[in-house]
Amino acid sequence: MIGEYTCPFYHNSGKVCGKTCMRPEGCSYHWKAKIRTPCIECCKPTGSTSGHCPLHIRGYYVVQYYNRLRIWSYFCGPENGKESALD
């Protein structure tokens, strides 16, 4: 049945698409659109796998970098005859 569903896709302006469609996922333009989740810190919609928007992603990568340094210093630290990366 044509027009059984309405498209639930949100535009960047915050308005719902609302077109009639045959799929519950959305209309012909939006049914393959990337699913967006709210940013962990500011609740803006983002398609990032980390869950952070471009404004807050820097802090996520800094934490990942320090975690890599800690792991490296744990396995290759001074007790193994190498210098620590955190010193």
N, C-alpha and C positions, 0 to 999 in steps of 0.2 A: 504494500500500500504506500503510495507516494505521499510524502508529507506527514508521516506518522510521528516523527520525532522533530525536535527543534535543536539547532546547533548550540551546545553549551560553551563554545569557545569564547574566552574573554579577549577583547582587543586591548592594545596598549593603553587606550584611553580609559579602560575599565568597564566599557559597555559590552554586553553579551551580543554575539553575532545574531542569534535568533532566527536564522533562515530555516525553512522546513527542509528536512532531509530524510533519507531512507535508512541511515545508519545511526545507532545510538551514540557512536563516537563523535559524530559531527558531520557537517556538510562536505561537499566535494573539495572545498578549499582547505578545510581544517582537520579532516579525519586523520591525516598523517602528521599533524603538527606535534612538535616535541612537547611532552608533558612538563609543565612548569610547576615548581614547588616554591613556596615562600622562602626567602632568605632567612637564615637562622637568626641574624642580628636585627634586620630592619623590616622584614616581612615583604619585601618587593619580590615579584615573581622572577624566578631564575631557572634556567635549564641546566645549570651546572651540577655535576655529579657530587661535588663537595657540599652543595647546599648553600653556597655563599654567592652574593651578587658581585659584580665587578668592583664595587667600592670596597667590599670587605674581604675579597679573596686574598689580598696581600698578606694579611695576618695568618691565614690558613697555610700559605706556602712557607712563611717564616717558621712556623711551628714544625712543619714537615722537615725543613732544613735542619733545625736544631735536633730533632729526633734522629735524623740520619747521622749527625755528628756524635750524638751520645752513643748510638749503636756502634759506630766506627771506633770510638775511644774505648768502648767496653771490650771489643774483640781485638783491637790492635793498639791498646793503650801502653803506658809505660812499663807495666809488668811483662809485656811481651818484647820489650827492647825498642819500642817506637815512641815518638812524642805524642802527647795528647792533643787532640784537635780543639779542645775547649779551653786550653790554657793560653 
